[in-house]
Amino acid sequence: MTMTASLTAASESPALAAHVFYTERWNTVRDSGILPLNQSELNEDLALRSEFLEGARLLGVTGRNKHPQPQQLRLSDALNARYRRMAILLPRRSAKSTSIFAVALGRCASREDYAVAYTQMTTGQDARRRFRKDVIQVMERLFPNKEENPWKLFRGSGSERIEFANGSSISVLVPEADAFRGDAYDMVILDEAGAATPEMSEDIVQGLLPTLDTRPGAQLVIAGTAAEYRQGNILWDSLQRARDGKTGAGIVEYASPDETDMTELDTWEGAKALVLAAHPGISTEAAPDNLTDLDIAQERWEELSHGQFAREYLSLFGTEGAAQYFLNQEQWLAHGTDDKLPDMPTDRAVGLAITVHPDQSCAAIVAAWRDDKGRACLLLVDYRTGTDWLAKRAKELASKLRATVIYDNAGPVLVTVEALQRMRPRPKLAPQTWANVSTAAALLSKEISDGRIAHWNQPELNTAVQLVTKRGTPTSNRWAFGRREPGHSIIAAEGASLALRWVDENPKRANLRPSFAA
């Protein structure tokens, strides 16, 4: 009997299905595939394995000749070993997040009143985008009959969650302590934990740990890929707790050894050997249908720096002691407030800038003005996924504020600018040259360092200020804001700089208007 036939025959008994599947699949690959560098004790309980298989079914990982990969099965058994704090480190394209989602969904589907919270340690926007794309959209496609499904999917921005008929739920939260306080969870997932700043890590852990205290067997899952720095990094610290054998600390770590000779990356043959030993998502003889292959890895080796490749594909943390920030974080944090967002002023110039991420995954509208003390007031007016909404919203704001729309005269934002130019009446537009963009970045950097700023601790803007770095060009001494990694979103900081420079260049306000709250 084939594996698929065995699963079909056993479909009426989850425990039997799990037994058949793991006997035929897991036991043949657990010792022949790529092994973790570090791994805690595994739990081979068939009932718990059947939960994972149910979650995998909901995500389309099983069925139609699809099945979980060896590292996914190993990760499931490790999570089921009931460690209170589980550290998970896998390279990119290893199905890390999918595996964790499968465990969480399987538990929710199988247990009553099981509560899961998920976030990404970058921004709430990133968390919502990942959950919608990898979970909600997949389940909507695979199970279109809403009336027959024992769950409800909610995809409204800021309220993404899944509620099961048995009272269980999985919800998306922003990576802030206050988002967790006052609730109780059985499982909290902190994804992309390597990207978190020390300040964010400390804040969110203080807020969420008490939410796990009243739920027997509650579990904190800290997962991600390697970061540039170690000191104060929540993922590194969690891995180290498990390596040191701390009570309640578990680990699954697929990585090259810390003492790996980085000169091996000078040639593809050297890099290839390291990848084959550390990356469980690479197709091999034991897992021929895995998630990626050596050709893709070679392309990334050619495109990325050695340090980036080591972090992304070998799970090697950088050796920096702590996060190195380009903008002054101490001054930035010192001049933020948690007060209610303000109305934009009517008695002075207000800059209104639009920015778009290079891959058009998200866009932002940022306002800036000077207050009576001369401080640069920076307000993130709107931030959403995609760009279809941007032109309409920008025109609406420009009309009500009688403001000029400012933009970098290069890159994907020009698609939105063309849409604005076709509108009637057309809003005033102010394209910014490379020289303007460079000056704007220098201005914002100086104002932050001098403490001449005010902002409202908006998560996307805070994160952007943390992530920006310095970029230049081979043919110019000028520089502007850049991003540490291609996926990082710094558009809120870019918009703040453009809006502020425009205000300083155009300080007079001729037309006053009624007060307007964004």
JOJO-V833643 format. One record per residue. PHI is phi in whole degrees, 0 to 359 (999 if undefined). NEAR is the number of other C-alpha atoms within 12 Angstrom. D_FIRST is the distance of its C-alpha to the first C-alpha in Angstrom with 1 decimal. Layout:
BEGIN
phi=PHI near=NEAR d_first=D_FIRST
phi=PHI near=NEAR d_first=D_FIRST
END
This chain:
BEGIN
phi=999 near=11 d_first=0.0
phi=286 near=13 d_first=3.8
phi=299 near=25 d_first=6.6
phi=297 near=21 d_first=8.3
phi=295 near=17 d_first=6.1
phi=299 near=22 d_first=6.2
phi=295 near=32 d_first=9.8
phi=295 near=21 d_first=10.5
phi=296 near=18 d_first=9.8
phi=262 near=20 d_first=11.8
phi=297 near=22 d_first=14.4
phi=281 near=13 d_first=17.0
phi=233 near=19 d_first=17.2
phi=304 near=28 d_first=18.2
phi=296 near=26 d_first=18.3
phi=293 near=24 d_first=14.8
phi=300 near=31 d_first=13.5
phi=297 near=34 d_first=15.7
phi=298 near=28 d_first=14.6
phi=298 near=29 d_first=10.8
phi=297 near=35 d_first=12.1
phi=291 near=37 d_first=14.9
phi=295 near=22 d_first=13.2
phi=276 near=22 d_first=10.7
phi=254 near=32 d_first=13.5
phi=294 near=31 d_first=16.9
phi=293 near=19 d_first=17.1
phi=271 near=18 d_first=16.3
phi=238 near=26 d_first=19.1
phi=299 near=26 d_first=21.6
phi=249 near=16 d_first=23.7
phi=249 near=19 d_first=23.1
phi=274 near=32 d_first=24.1
phi=287 near=35 d_first=27.6
phi=264 near=28 d_first=29.0
phi=292 near=35 d_first=31.5
phi=290 near=26 d_first=35.2
phi=223 near=30 d_first=35.5
phi=208 near=31 d_first=33.1
phi=280 near=35 d_first=33.8
phi=299 near=24 d_first=31.8
phi=257 near=23 d_first=28.3
phi=246 near=22 d_first=27.1
phi=258 near=28 d_first=23.5
phi=300 near=22 d_first=24.0
phi=293 near=24 d_first=20.7
phi=295 near=26 d_first=22.9
phi=288 near=37 d_first=24.5
phi=296 near=41 d_first=21.3
phi=293 near=38 d_first=20.2
phi=298 near=38 d_first=23.5
phi=299 near=47 d_first=23.0
phi=297 near=47 d_first=19.7
phi=293 near=37 d_first=21.7
phi=298 near=33 d_first=24.4
phi=296 near=39 d_first=22.1
phi=296 near=33 d_first=20.9
phi=296 near=37 d_first=24.6
phi=263 near=37 d_first=25.3
phi=73 near=29 d_first=22.6
phi=280 near=32 d_first=21.1
phi=245 near=25 d_first=17.5
phi=95 near=22 d_first=16.0
phi=51 near=14 d_first=16.2
phi=65 near=14 d_first=14.5
phi=260 near=19 d_first=17.0
phi=202 near=33 d_first=16.6
phi=299 near=40 d_first=19.3
phi=273 near=41 d_first=20.7
phi=307 near=40 d_first=21.4
phi=293 near=47 d_first=24.9
phi=290 near=48 d_first=24.0
phi=295 near=44 d_first=21.8
phi=296 near=44 d_first=24.7
phi=296 near=49 d_first=27.2
phi=300 near=49 d_first=25.6
phi=297 near=38 d_first=25.7
phi=290 near=39 d_first=29.2
phi=296 near=48 d_first=30.4
phi=281 near=38 d_first=29.0
phi=281 near=29 d_first=31.2
phi=67 near=30 d_first=34.0
phi=288 near=33 d_first=36.6
phi=289 near=33 d_first=39.4
phi=228 near=42 d_first=40.0
phi=250 near=48 d_first=37.1
phi=258 near=46 d_first=37.9
phi=231 near=55 d_first=35.4
phi=234 near=54 d_first=36.3
phi=223 near=53 d_first=34.0
phi=292 near=44 d_first=35.1
phi=301 near=36 d_first=35.0
phi=63 near=31 d_first=31.8
phi=242 near=38 d_first=29.6
phi=67 near=37 d_first=28.4
phi=299 near=41 d_first=30.7
phi=295 near=41 d_first=32.0
phi=300 near=38 d_first=28.7
phi=296 near=45 d_first=27.1
phi=294 near=50 d_first=30.2
phi=300 near=50 d_first=30.1
phi=297 near=40 d_first=26.5
phi=297 near=43 d_first=27.5
phi=297 near=45 d_first=30.7
phi=295 near=41 d_first=29.1
phi=298 near=37 d_first=26.4
phi=294 near=38 d_first=29.2
phi=298 near=38 d_first=31.3
phi=290 near=37 d_first=28.7
phi=257 near=32 d_first=27.9
phi=240 near=24 d_first=31.4
phi=275 near=17 d_first=34.7
phi=53 near=22 d_first=37.7
phi=267 near=33 d_first=36.0
phi=249 near=39 d_first=38.3
phi=239 near=43 d_first=37.4
phi=240 near=45 d_first=39.9
phi=233 near=48 d_first=39.2
phi=210 near=45 d_first=41.7
phi=251 near=36 d_first=42.2
phi=274 near=44 d_first=45.0
phi=239 near=40 d_first=46.6
phi=217 near=42 d_first=47.7
phi=298 near=37 d_first=46.7
phi=297 near=37 d_first=46.3
phi=297 near=36 d_first=43.7
phi=298 near=36 d_first=41.8
phi=295 near=36 d_first=41.9
phi=297 near=32 d_first=40.9
phi=297 near=30 d_first=37.8
phi=293 near=40 d_first=36.7
phi=297 near=30 d_first=37.3
phi=287 near=21 d_first=35.5
phi=270 near=27 d_first=32.5
phi=238 near=41 d_first=31.9
phi=297 near=34 d_first=34.0
phi=296 near=25 d_first=33.6
phi=294 near=23 d_first=29.8
phi=292 near=32 d_first=29.4
phi=297 near=24 d_first=31.9
phi=287 near=18 d_first=30.0
phi=282 near=21 d_first=26.5
phi=230 near=22 d_first=27.9
phi=287 near=17 d_first=31.1
phi=277 near=14 d_first=31.6
phi=297 near=15 d_first=34.0
phi=292 near=11 d_first=34.7
phi=269 near=10 d_first=31.1
phi=278 near=19 d_first=30.5
phi=277 near=21 d_first=31.4
phi=207 near=29 d_first=33.3
phi=236 near=28 d_first=36.2
phi=257 near=31 d_first=36.6
phi=242 near=26 d_first=40.1
phi=239 near=24 d_first=40.9
phi=299 near=16 d_first=44.7
phi=302 near=21 d_first=46.3
phi=91 near=24 d_first=47.0
phi=226 near=23 d_first=45.0
phi=295 near=32 d_first=41.4
phi=192 near=33 d_first=39.1
phi=232 near=38 d_first=36.2
phi=246 near=29 d_first=37.0
phi=260 near=28 d_first=34.4
phi=296 near=21 d_first=35.1
phi=275 near=19 d_first=34.8
phi=94 near=21 d_first=37.7
phi=278 near=30 d_first=35.9
phi=201 near=37 d_first=36.9
phi=228 near=40 d_first=36.6
phi=235 near=43 d_first=39.9
phi=260 near=43 d_first=41.3
phi=237 near=39 d_first=44.7
phi=283 near=36 d_first=47.2
phi=281 near=45 d_first=47.6
phi=224 near=34 d_first=50.7
phi=302 near=26 d_first=51.6
phi=296 near=21 d_first=53.1
phi=291 near=25 d_first=49.8
phi=261 near=32 d_first=48.3
phi=301 near=24 d_first=51.3
phi=90 near=16 d_first=51.5
phi=243 near=25 d_first=47.8
phi=228 near=27 d_first=45.2
phi=228 near=35 d_first=41.6
phi=270 near=38 d_first=38.6
phi=210 near=47 d_first=37.4
phi=240 near=44 d_first=39.5
phi=248 near=49 d_first=38.1
phi=254 near=47 d_first=40.6
phi=269 near=45 d_first=39.0
phi=51 near=42 d_first=40.8
phi=293 near=44 d_first=42.8
phi=295 near=44 d_first=44.0
phi=275 near=42 d_first=46.1
phi=286 near=45 d_first=48.1
phi=283 near=37 d_first=51.7
phi=303 near=29 d_first=53.1
phi=294 near=27 d_first=55.0
phi=297 near=33 d_first=52.0
phi=301 near=34 d_first=49.9
phi=297 near=23 d_first=52.7
phi=295 near=23 d_first=53.4
phi=289 near=35 d_first=49.9
phi=294 near=35 d_first=49.0
phi=300 near=20 d_first=52.2
phi=280 near=24 d_first=51.3
phi=266 near=38 d_first=47.7
phi=305 near=32 d_first=47.6
phi=298 near=24 d_first=49.4
phi=289 near=30 d_first=46.9
phi=262 near=31 d_first=44.3
phi=291 near=21 d_first=46.6
phi=262 near=17 d_first=46.2
phi=248 near=22 d_first=42.4
phi=303 near=17 d_first=40.7
phi=76 near=22 d_first=38.1
phi=299 near=32 d_first=39.2
phi=222 near=39 d_first=38.0
phi=256 near=43 d_first=39.7
phi=251 near=52 d_first=37.4
phi=245 near=49 d_first=39.4
phi=229 near=50 d_first=37.5
phi=167 near=45 d_first=38.5
phi=250 near=46 d_first=39.2
phi=295 near=42 d_first=42.1
phi=248 near=43 d_first=45.7
phi=287 near=34 d_first=49.0
phi=229 near=29 d_first=50.5
phi=241 near=29 d_first=49.8
phi=298 near=26 d_first=52.7
phi=79 near=28 d_first=52.3
phi=272 near=38 d_first=48.8
phi=297 near=43 d_first=46.6
phi=289 near=46 d_first=43.4
phi=300 near=42 d_first=45.0
phi=298 near=34 d_first=46.7
phi=290 near=39 d_first=43.4
phi=299 near=41 d_first=41.6
phi=294 near=27 d_first=44.6
phi=301 near=24 d_first=44.7
phi=289 near=30 d_first=41.2
phi=300 near=24 d_first=42.0
phi=277 near=16 d_first=45.0
phi=74 near=19 d_first=43.0
phi=294 near=19 d_first=44.8
phi=301 near=16 d_first=43.9
phi=77 near=26 d_first=41.2
phi=256 near=32 d_first=40.4
phi=245 near=40 d_first=36.9
phi=204 near=46 d_first=35.8
phi=227 near=45 d_first=33.1
phi=231 near=45 d_first=35.0
phi=263 near=45 d_first=33.6
phi=196 near=39 d_first=36.7
phi=285 near=37 d_first=38.8
phi=301 near=21 d_first=41.2
phi=299 near=21 d_first=44.5
phi=272 near=13 d_first=46.4
phi=305 near=23 d_first=44.7
phi=282 near=17 d_first=47.3
phi=294 near=25 d_first=47.7
phi=292 near=16 d_first=49.2
phi=298 near=22 d_first=45.7
phi=280 near=28 d_first=45.3
phi=293 near=19 d_first=48.1
phi=237 near=16 d_first=45.8
phi=294 near=23 d_first=42.4
phi=300 near=17 d_first=41.2
phi=293 near=20 d_first=42.2
phi=295 near=32 d_first=40.8
phi=300 near=30 d_first=37.4
phi=298 near=22 d_first=37.1
phi=293 near=36 d_first=37.8
phi=298 near=44 d_first=35.3
phi=297 near=32 d_first=32.4
phi=272 near=29 d_first=33.3
phi=239 near=37 d_first=33.8
phi=261 near=48 d_first=31.9
phi=283 near=51 d_first=28.3
phi=271 near=40 d_first=28.0
phi=282 near=39 d_first=28.4
phi=297 near=28 d_first=25.5
phi=225 near=24 d_first=24.8
phi=298 near=16 d_first=22.4
phi=286 near=24 d_first=20.6
phi=224 near=29 d_first=20.7
phi=291 near=19 d_first=21.2
phi=251 near=19 d_first=20.9
phi=287 near=28 d_first=23.5
phi=275 near=30 d_first=26.5
phi=210 near=28 d_first=29.1
phi=222 near=26 d_first=30.0
phi=293 near=28 d_first=32.9
phi=297 near=15 d_first=34.8
phi=295 near=20 d_first=35.3
phi=300 near=33 d_first=36.2
phi=295 near=26 d_first=38.8
phi=300 near=18 d_first=40.3
phi=293 near=28 d_first=40.8
phi=299 near=31 d_first=42.3
phi=287 near=19 d_first=44.8
phi=272 near=14 d_first=45.6
phi=262 near=20 d_first=46.0
phi=291 near=19 d_first=48.4
phi=301 near=28 d_first=47.3
phi=295 near=30 d_first=47.7
phi=296 near=29 d_first=45.6
phi=297 near=39 d_first=42.8
phi=298 near=42 d_first=42.8
phi=289 near=38 d_first=42.5
phi=283 near=37 d_first=39.9
phi=245 near=47 d_first=37.6
phi=238 near=48 d_first=38.4
phi=58 near=44 d_first=39.2
phi=263 near=42 d_first=42.7
phi=292 near=42 d_first=45.3
phi=292 near=31 d_first=48.7
phi=258 near=21 d_first=51.6
phi=297 near=17 d_first=54.0
phi=292 near=16 d_first=55.3
phi=211 near=23 d_first=55.0
phi=300 near=32 d_first=54.5
phi=258 near=25 d_first=57.1
phi=256 near=27 d_first=58.4
phi=280 near=28 d_first=60.6
phi=267 near=33 d_first=62.2
phi=291 near=27 d_first=64.1
phi=288 near=28 d_first=61.7
phi=298 near=19 d_first=64.3
phi=290 near=24 d_first=66.7
phi=300 near=37 d_first=64.0
phi=293 near=28 d_first=62.8
phi=293 near=21 d_first=66.4
phi=248 near=27 d_first=67.4
phi=260 near=28 d_first=64.5
phi=223 near=21 d_first=64.8
phi=262 near=16 d_first=62.5
phi=296 near=12 d_first=65.0
phi=303 near=13 d_first=64.3
phi=300 near=20 d_first=63.9
phi=275 near=24 d_first=67.3
phi=286 near=22 d_first=68.7
phi=285 near=33 d_first=69.6
phi=292 near=28 d_first=73.4
phi=252 near=25 d_first=75.7
phi=249 near=23 d_first=78.7
phi=203 near=28 d_first=77.4
phi=292 near=34 d_first=75.2
phi=233 near=44 d_first=71.4
phi=271 near=47 d_first=69.0
phi=230 near=50 d_first=65.8
phi=249 near=55 d_first=63.2
phi=246 near=55 d_first=59.8
phi=220 near=52 d_first=57.2
phi=226 near=41 d_first=53.7
phi=297 near=35 d_first=50.9
phi=307 near=25 d_first=50.4
phi=267 near=19 d_first=46.9
phi=60 near=25 d_first=48.2
phi=283 near=26 d_first=45.8
phi=201 near=32 d_first=48.8
phi=214 near=41 d_first=52.5
phi=217 near=45 d_first=55.5
phi=235 near=47 d_first=59.1
phi=234 near=45 d_first=61.5
phi=247 near=48 d_first=65.1
phi=216 near=48 d_first=67.8
phi=203 near=44 d_first=71.5
phi=258 near=35 d_first=74.3
phi=273 near=25 d_first=75.6
phi=295 near=14 d_first=79.2
phi=269 near=12 d_first=78.6
phi=84 near=20 d_first=77.4
phi=284 near=24 d_first=73.8
phi=278 near=38 d_first=70.9
phi=267 near=42 d_first=69.0
phi=239 near=49 d_first=65.4
phi=230 near=45 d_first=63.3
phi=279 near=40 d_first=59.7
phi=281 near=37 d_first=60.2
phi=204 near=32 d_first=56.7
phi=208 near=40 d_first=53.4
phi=216 near=33 d_first=50.2
phi=286 near=29 d_first=47.1
phi=68 near=23 d_first=47.4
phi=228 near=31 d_first=50.8
phi=300 near=22 d_first=51.1
phi=278 near=24 d_first=53.1
phi=293 near=36 d_first=55.5
phi=298 near=36 d_first=58.2
phi=298 near=24 d_first=58.8
phi=293 near=30 d_first=59.0
phi=296 near=43 d_first=61.3
phi=297 near=34 d_first=63.6
phi=300 near=27 d_first=63.8
phi=293 near=31 d_first=64.8
phi=299 near=34 d_first=67.2
phi=292 near=23 d_first=68.9
phi=289 near=23 d_first=69.3
phi=267 near=33 d_first=70.4
phi=52 near=32 d_first=72.4
phi=249 near=39 d_first=70.7
phi=266 near=34 d_first=69.8
phi=272 near=44 d_first=66.1
phi=255 near=46 d_first=65.8
phi=202 near=47 d_first=63.0
phi=286 near=38 d_first=62.3
phi=281 near=27 d_first=63.1
phi=199 near=21 d_first=60.0
phi=94 near=21 d_first=56.3
phi=293 near=24 d_first=53.9
phi=296 near=37 d_first=56.5
phi=294 near=28 d_first=58.4
phi=297 near=25 d_first=55.9
phi=292 near=35 d_first=57.1
phi=299 near=35 d_first=60.7
phi=298 near=19 d_first=60.6
phi=294 near=23 d_first=59.4
phi=295 near=32 d_first=62.3
phi=293 near=21 d_first=64.8
phi=275 near=15 d_first=63.9
phi=283 near=19 d_first=64.6
phi=229 near=13 d_first=67.9
phi=290 near=12 d_first=69.8
phi=279 near=23 d_first=68.3
phi=291 near=30 d_first=68.3
phi=293 near=27 d_first=70.3
phi=237 near=32 d_first=68.2
phi=227 near=30 d_first=69.0
phi=292 near=28 d_first=67.0
phi=247 near=31 d_first=67.1
phi=283 near=20 d_first=67.4
phi=301 near=24 d_first=65.9
phi=297 near=23 d_first=69.3
phi=296 near=30 d_first=69.1
phi=298 near=37 d_first=65.5
phi=296 near=29 d_first=66.6
phi=298 near=28 d_first=69.7
phi=298 near=36 d_first=67.7
phi=296 near=39 d_first=65.3
phi=296 near=30 d_first=68.2
phi=297 near=33 d_first=70.0
phi=297 near=41 d_first=67.2
phi=301 near=37 d_first=66.7
phi=293 near=24 d_first=70.4
phi=297 near=29 d_first=70.6
phi=294 near=34 d_first=67.8
phi=300 near=21 d_first=69.3
phi=276 near=22 d_first=72.7
phi=73 near=26 d_first=71.3
phi=261 near=28 d_first=72.6
phi=222 near=37 d_first=69.5
phi=213 near=35 d_first=68.3
phi=210 near=40 d_first=64.8
phi=243 near=25 d_first=62.7
phi=47 near=27 d_first=59.8
phi=283 near=34 d_first=57.4
phi=307 near=33 d_first=53.9
phi=294 near=42 d_first=53.2
phi=286 near=39 d_first=56.8
phi=302 near=42 d_first=56.7
phi=295 near=36 d_first=53.4
phi=299 near=39 d_first=54.7
phi=295 near=44 d_first=57.9
phi=288 near=39 d_first=55.8
phi=271 near=36 d_first=53.6
phi=294 near=36 d_first=56.3
phi=227 near=30 d_first=57.4
phi=257 near=24 d_first=60.0
phi=232 near=20 d_first=59.4
phi=230 near=19 d_first=61.9
phi=226 near=15 d_first=62.2
phi=295 near=8 d_first=63.3
phi=250 near=7 d_first=66.3
phi=213 near=12 d_first=67.7
phi=276 near=13 d_first=68.9
phi=286 near=21 d_first=67.7
phi=220 near=24 d_first=64.6
phi=212 near=33 d_first=62.5
phi=285 near=38 d_first=59.6
phi=232 near=32 d_first=56.3
phi=243 near=27 d_first=52.8
phi=293 near=28 d_first=51.3
phi=233 near=22 d_first=47.8
phi=304 near=18 d_first=46.9
phi=278 near=23 d_first=45.2
phi=294 near=32 d_first=48.1
phi=256 near=43 d_first=50.2
phi=243 near=41 d_first=54.0
phi=296 near=46 d_first=55.1
phi=293 near=44 d_first=57.0
phi=291 near=54 d_first=59.1
phi=299 near=52 d_first=59.7
phi=296 near=47 d_first=60.9
phi=299 near=52 d_first=63.1
phi=293 near=53 d_first=64.8
phi=295 near=50 d_first=65.5
phi=296 near=51 d_first=66.8
phi=292 near=47 d_first=69.1
phi=299 near=41 d_first=70.6
phi=296 near=41 d_first=71.3
phi=300 near=36 d_first=73.1
phi=292 near=28 d_first=75.3
phi=278 near=22 d_first=76.1
phi=227 near=22 d_first=76.9
phi=284 near=21 d_first=78.3
phi=278 near=19 d_first=80.5
phi=236 near=22 d_first=79.4
phi=274 near=14 d_first=81.5
phi=254 near=15 d_first=79.8
phi=275 near=18 d_first=79.2
phi=212 near=18 d_first=76.9
phi=297 near=14 d_first=75.8
phi=299 near=16 d_first=73.5
phi=223 near=19 d_first=69.9
phi=263 near=16 d_first=66.9
phi=292 near=23 d_first=63.8
END
